[in-house]
Amino acid sequence: MSSYRRVIYHIVFATINRQPTISEQHCQELYRYIGGVIAKRNSIPYEINGVGDHIHILSDLNPSISLANFVKEIKIASNAWMKESGKFPLFDGWQEGYSAFTYSLREKSTLVRYVLNQKVHHNTESLEEEYKRLLKEHQIRYDDRYLF
């Protein structure tokens, strides 16, 4: 018997000290690059977007890869590409850690809209507010002292 799965991961991670170092001018190139990293791992990049201090990734994850290694590979590859490209001169790196939430395929269109609307969304909700809301929605306990 074969094995089947379809899980959508919503992955969020920030720049070091949440500094706005992802320039608007070149962010689409970054998102395409990250999409390529994901595709090379036999996973599906559904949507990638963000704002100056963090990004959101909606992706399928090949079951042969652990989530921690997947995020680590994305961060290492994109960190090197951003520094080598010279297009993100203020970028120092990605902050340690990440968040990842799972969703079913039926929630995909809603999630894609949410990720695509990040710039508008962050006119009314800060990264800290968004992050805490996502953690609460997924019933994840956290300690404010270690969150930011």
RAUR-V757050 format. One record per run of one state. SS is the DSSP state (helix for helix, strand for strand, loop for the rest). FROM is the first residue (numbers start at 0). TO is the last residue. If there is no record, write none. Layout:
# RAUR-V757050
ss = (SS:SS)
from = (FROM:FROM)
to = (TO:TO)
This chain:
# RAUR-V757050
ss = (loop:strand:helix:loop:helix:loop:strand:loop:strand:loop:helix:loop:strand:loop:strand:loop:helix:loop:helix:loop:helix:loop:helix:loop)
from = (0:7:15:18:26:40:44:51:53:60:66:85:93:94:98:103:104:116:117:121:126:137:143:147)
to = (6:14:17:25:39:43:50:52:59:65:84:92:93:97:102:103:115:116:120:125:136:142:146:147)
